[in-house]
Amino acid sequence: MDTPDGFKAELIRGKVVVSPWPALRCCRPMRLLREQLQAHASEGHVAETAPILFRFTAAERAYGPDLFVADEEAFEEEGRHADSAALSLVAEFTSVSTKDADWNEKLNVYGRLVPVYLVVDMQNSEITCFWDPSPHGYRSRTTVSFGEALPVPEPFGFSLDTTGF
C-alpha cells in the first residue's frame, strides 16, 4: 500500500490504519535510543527506524514499529512484510493519536513474542520496558522518568541512558 508522504500504514484489528510518522520532538530521543540499542544488539541484529511492516500471523496483524531491532536476515525475503520472529526489540513513541494502540493492542501482540518492548511516553516524559513474553503477555516491566537510567534486559543487558530524551 502506498501511503502519503509522512504517513505509515499498519494492520490493526483487521483494518488498515494510516497514521503520521512521529513528531519532530521524537527525533532526538529516537536517534539516541537507536544508537544505544545498536551498540548492545546481538551479532547480526540491526537497530532501525525504517518504515518496515512486521507480520504477526497468530494475531492476524502487521505493525510498523517506530524503532525496532531485528535479525538482518529477515530483510532478505521477498515481499513487504518481515517475519516478526526476527525481532529482538520494538519501541513505540507515543502521540495523542497512537497512545491507546501503543499501550493496549501492541502491548498485547508484542507481549506474546517480542523479547523486549519499549514504550517511550512522550506525553508523560517516561519510558517503560516490558520483557519476558508469554502466551498471556509480558511478565515484567519497569518504568522510569526521562533522565533516569532504564535497565534493558537480555538479549541487550545494559542500562539505557535517557538523559537526552
C-alpha positions as YAML, in Angstrom:
chain: A
units: angstrom
residues:
- id: 1
  name: MET
  ca: [0.00, 0.00, 0.00]
- id: 2
  name: ASP
  ca: [1.35, 3.39, -0.95]
- id: 3
  name: THR
  ca: [0.78, 5.98, 1.76]
- id: 4
  name: PRO
  ca: [1.02, 9.76, 1.55]
- id: 5
  name: ASP
  ca: [4.41, 11.26, 2.42]
- id: 6
  name: GLY
  ca: [4.84, 11.45, 6.19]
- id: 7
  name: PHE
  ca: [2.38, 8.63, 6.94]
- id: 8
  name: LYS
  ca: [2.63, 4.90, 7.61]
- id: 9
  name: ALA
  ca: [0.04, 2.13, 7.40]
- id: 10
  name: GLU
  ca: [-0.46, -0.73, 9.86]
- id: 11
  name: LEU
  ca: [-2.97, -3.56, 10.08]
- id: 12
  name: ILE
  ca: [-4.76, -3.23, 13.43]
- id: 13
  name: ARG
  ca: [-7.75, -5.41, 14.30]
- id: 14
  name: GLY
  ca: [-8.22, -6.32, 10.65]
- id: 15
  name: LYS
  ca: [-8.28, -2.69, 9.50]
- id: 16
  name: VAL
  ca: [-5.64, -0.68, 7.70]
- id: 17
  name: VAL
  ca: [-4.75, 2.28, 9.94]
- id: 18
  name: VAL
  ca: [-2.87, 5.19, 8.40]
- id: 19
  name: SER
  ca: [-1.10, 7.44, 10.89]
- id: 20
  name: PRO
  ca: [1.58, 10.15, 10.73]
- id: 21
  name: TRP
  ca: [5.21, 9.42, 11.42]
- id: 22
  name: PRO
  ca: [6.46, 10.58, 14.84]
- id: 23
  name: ALA
  ca: [6.60, 14.29, 15.70]
- id: 24
  name: LEU
  ca: [9.83, 16.21, 15.30]
- id: 25
  name: ARG
  ca: [10.46, 16.22, 19.06]
- id: 26
  name: CYS
  ca: [10.80, 12.41, 18.85]
- id: 27
  name: CYS
  ca: [13.80, 12.67, 16.52]
- id: 28
  name: ARG
  ca: [16.50, 13.17, 19.17]
- id: 29
  name: PRO
  ca: [15.30, 10.51, 21.65]
- id: 30
  name: MET
  ca: [14.71, 8.11, 18.75]
- id: 31
  name: ARG
  ca: [18.27, 8.62, 17.50]
- id: 32
  name: LEU
  ca: [19.75, 8.29, 21.00]
- id: 33
  name: LEU
  ca: [17.75, 5.12, 21.61]
- id: 34
  name: ARG
  ca: [18.72, 3.60, 18.25]
- id: 35
  name: GLU
  ca: [22.44, 4.31, 18.81]
- id: 36
  name: GLN
  ca: [22.46, 2.75, 22.29]
- id: 37
  name: LEU
  ca: [20.48, -0.29, 21.18]
- id: 38
  name: GLN
  ca: [22.73, -0.88, 18.15]
- id: 39
  name: ALA
  ca: [25.78, -0.85, 20.43]
- id: 40
  name: HIS
  ca: [24.25, -3.66, 22.53]
- id: 41
  name: ALA
  ca: [22.37, -5.65, 19.86]
- id: 42
  name: SER
  ca: [23.19, -9.28, 19.22]
- id: 43
  name: GLU
  ca: [25.50, -10.05, 16.33]
- id: 44
  name: GLY
  ca: [23.59, -9.91, 13.05]
- id: 45
  name: HIS
  ca: [20.84, -7.71, 14.50]
- id: 46
  name: VAL
  ca: [20.31, -4.13, 13.39]
- id: 47
  name: ALA
  ca: [18.53, -1.21, 15.10]
- id: 48
  name: GLU
  ca: [16.39, 0.71, 12.60]
- id: 49
  name: THR
  ca: [13.72, 3.34, 12.25]
- id: 50
  name: ALA
  ca: [12.98, 2.39, 8.65]
- id: 51
  name: PRO
  ca: [9.30, 2.01, 7.69]
- id: 52
  name: ILE
  ca: [9.05, -1.79, 7.78]
- id: 53
  name: LEU
  ca: [5.91, -3.82, 8.50]
- id: 54
  name: PHE
  ca: [6.25, -6.98, 10.58]
- id: 55
  name: ARG
  ca: [3.60, -9.67, 10.32]
- id: 56
  name: PHE
  ca: [2.24, -11.25, 13.48]
- id: 57
  name: THR
  ca: [0.50, -14.25, 11.90]
- id: 58
  name: ALA
  ca: [-1.08, -15.64, 15.09]
- id: 59
  name: ALA
  ca: [-2.70, -12.26, 15.79]
- id: 60
  name: GLU
  ca: [-3.57, -11.65, 12.11]
- id: 61
  name: ARG
  ca: [-1.91, -8.24, 12.38]
- id: 62
  name: ALA
  ca: [1.01, -6.32, 10.96]
- id: 63
  name: TYR
  ca: [2.75, -3.46, 12.70]
- id: 64
  name: GLY
  ca: [5.35, -0.91, 11.64]
- id: 65
  name: PRO
  ca: [7.16, -0.03, 14.88]
- id: 66
  name: ASP
  ca: [8.71, 3.40, 15.28]
- id: 67
  name: LEU
  ca: [12.02, 1.69, 16.07]
- id: 68
  name: PHE
  ca: [13.00, -1.97, 16.03]
- id: 69
  name: VAL
  ca: [15.94, -4.30, 16.45]
- id: 70
  name: ALA
  ca: [15.80, -7.40, 14.26]
- id: 71
  name: ASP
  ca: [17.90, -10.07, 12.62]
- id: 72
  name: GLU
  ca: [19.12, -8.67, 9.31]
- id: 73
  name: GLU
  ca: [18.32, -11.95, 7.55]
- id: 74
  name: ALA
  ca: [14.61, -11.09, 7.83]
- id: 75
  name: PHE
  ca: [15.10, -8.43, 5.15]
- id: 76
  name: GLU
  ca: [16.43, -10.84, 2.54]
- id: 77
  name: GLU
  ca: [12.94, -12.26, 1.87]
- id: 78
  name: GLU
  ca: [10.64, -11.19, -0.94]
- id: 79
  name: GLY
  ca: [7.53, -9.18, -0.17]
- id: 80
  name: ARG
  ca: [6.61, -6.23, 2.01]
- id: 81
  name: HIS
  ca: [6.16, -7.85, 5.44]
- id: 82
  name: ALA
  ca: [9.05, -9.10, 7.55]
- id: 83
  name: ASP
  ca: [8.61, -12.03, 9.92]
- id: 84
  name: SER
  ca: [8.04, -10.82, 13.49]
- id: 85
  name: ALA
  ca: [10.06, -13.78, 14.80]
- id: 86
  name: ALA
  ca: [13.17, -11.84, 13.71]
- id: 87
  name: LEU
  ca: [12.50, -9.07, 16.26]
- id: 88
  name: SER
  ca: [14.54, -8.81, 19.45]
- id: 89
  name: LEU
  ca: [13.03, -5.42, 20.44]
- id: 90
  name: VAL
  ca: [10.39, -2.94, 19.36]
- id: 91
  name: ALA
  ca: [9.94, 0.63, 20.57]
- id: 92
  name: GLU
  ca: [6.94, 2.89, 20.11]
- id: 93
  name: PHE
  ca: [6.98, 6.64, 20.70]
- id: 94
  name: THR
  ca: [3.54, 7.68, 21.89]
- id: 95
  name: SER
  ca: [1.49, 10.50, 20.45]
- id: 96
  name: VAL
  ca: [-2.04, 11.61, 21.25]
- id: 97
  name: SER
  ca: [-3.31, 9.62, 18.26]
- id: 98
  name: THR
  ca: [-1.27, 6.42, 18.84]
- id: 99
  name: LYS
  ca: [-1.03, 6.20, 22.64]
- id: 100
  name: ASP
  ca: [-4.00, 3.86, 23.05]
- id: 101
  name: ALA
  ca: [-2.73, 1.39, 20.44]
- id: 102
  name: ASP
  ca: [0.84, 1.52, 21.84]
- id: 103
  name: TRP
  ca: [-0.31, 0.74, 25.40]
- id: 104
  name: ASN
  ca: [-3.04, -1.77, 24.54]
- id: 105
  name: GLU
  ca: [-3.19, -3.56, 21.18]
- id: 106
  name: LYS
  ca: [0.54, -3.51, 20.51]
- id: 107
  name: LEU
  ca: [1.40, -4.42, 24.10]
- id: 108
  name: ASN
  ca: [-0.89, -7.44, 23.82]
- id: 109
  name: VAL
  ca: [0.52, -8.63, 20.49]
- id: 110
  name: TYR
  ca: [4.20, -7.88, 21.15]
- id: 111
  name: GLY
  ca: [3.93, -9.40, 24.65]
- id: 112
  name: ARG
  ca: [3.45, -12.88, 23.21]
- id: 113
  name: LEU
  ca: [6.55, -12.90, 21.02]
- id: 114
  name: VAL
  ca: [8.97, -9.93, 21.12]
- id: 115
  name: PRO
  ca: [11.66, -10.26, 23.83]
- id: 116
  name: VAL
  ca: [11.69, -6.54, 24.74]
- id: 117
  name: TYR
  ca: [9.14, -3.77, 24.16]
- id: 118
  name: LEU
  ca: [9.89, -0.13, 24.99]
- id: 119
  name: VAL
  ca: [7.09, 2.44, 25.22]
- id: 120
  name: VAL
  ca: [8.56, 5.94, 25.07]
- id: 121
  name: ASP
  ca: [5.74, 8.00, 26.54]
- id: 122
  name: MET
  ca: [6.33, 11.46, 25.10]
- id: 123
  name: GLN
  ca: [3.30, 12.96, 26.89]
- id: 124
  name: ASN
  ca: [4.40, 11.85, 30.39]
- id: 125
  name: SER
  ca: [8.20, 12.00, 29.82]
- id: 126
  name: GLU
  ca: [8.61, 8.36, 30.84]
- id: 127
  name: ILE
  ca: [9.91, 5.17, 29.28]
- id: 128
  name: THR
  ca: [8.64, 1.71, 30.11]
- id: 129
  name: CYS
  ca: [10.46, -1.53, 29.37]
- id: 130
  name: PHE
  ca: [8.44, -4.74, 29.07]
- id: 131
  name: TRP
  ca: [10.16, -8.11, 28.84]
- id: 132
  name: ASP
  ca: [9.73, -11.84, 29.36]
- id: 133
  name: PRO
  ca: [6.97, -12.56, 26.80]
- id: 134
  name: SER
  ca: [4.48, -15.36, 27.39]
- id: 135
  name: PRO
  ca: [1.25, -16.63, 25.78]
- id: 136
  name: HIS
  ca: [-0.55, -14.22, 28.15]
- id: 137
  name: GLY
  ca: [1.70, -11.18, 27.58]
- id: 138
  name: TYR
  ca: [4.76, -9.74, 29.25]
- id: 139
  name: ARG
  ca: [5.58, -10.93, 32.75]
- id: 140
  name: SER
  ca: [7.83, -7.99, 33.74]
- id: 141
  name: ARG
  ca: [8.02, -4.23, 33.37]
- id: 142
  name: THR
  ca: [9.96, -1.23, 34.63]
- id: 143
  name: THR
  ca: [9.15, 2.47, 34.19]
- id: 144
  name: VAL
  ca: [11.48, 5.41, 34.72]
- id: 145
  name: SER
  ca: [11.23, 9.15, 34.07]
- id: 146
  name: PHE
  ca: [13.32, 10.69, 31.30]
- id: 147
  name: GLY
  ca: [16.75, 11.44, 32.74]
- id: 148
  name: GLU
  ca: [16.93, 8.20, 34.74]
- id: 149
  name: ALA
  ca: [18.73, 5.02, 33.67]
- id: 150
  name: LEU
  ca: [16.48, 2.21, 32.42]
- id: 151
  name: PRO
  ca: [17.69, -1.37, 32.73]
- id: 152
  name: VAL
  ca: [17.19, -3.17, 29.41]
- id: 153
  name: PRO
  ca: [17.32, -6.96, 29.91]
- id: 154
  name: GLU
  ca: [18.85, -9.64, 27.71]
- id: 155
  name: PRO
  ca: [19.39, -10.01, 24.87]
- id: 156
  name: PHE
  ca: [20.70, -6.45, 25.37]
- id: 157
  name: GLY
  ca: [21.76, -6.40, 29.03]
- id: 158
  name: PHE
  ca: [22.64, -2.74, 29.64]
- id: 159
  name: SER
  ca: [21.36, 0.43, 31.31]
- id: 160
  name: LEU
  ca: [19.79, 2.84, 28.83]
- id: 161
  name: ASP
  ca: [20.80, 6.47, 29.37]
- id: 162
  name: THR
  ca: [17.64, 8.59, 28.93]
- id: 163
  name: THR
  ca: [19.32, 11.91, 29.83]
- id: 164
  name: GLY
  ca: [18.89, 13.37, 26.34]
- id: 165
  name: PHE
  ca: [15.26, 12.30, 25.98]
...
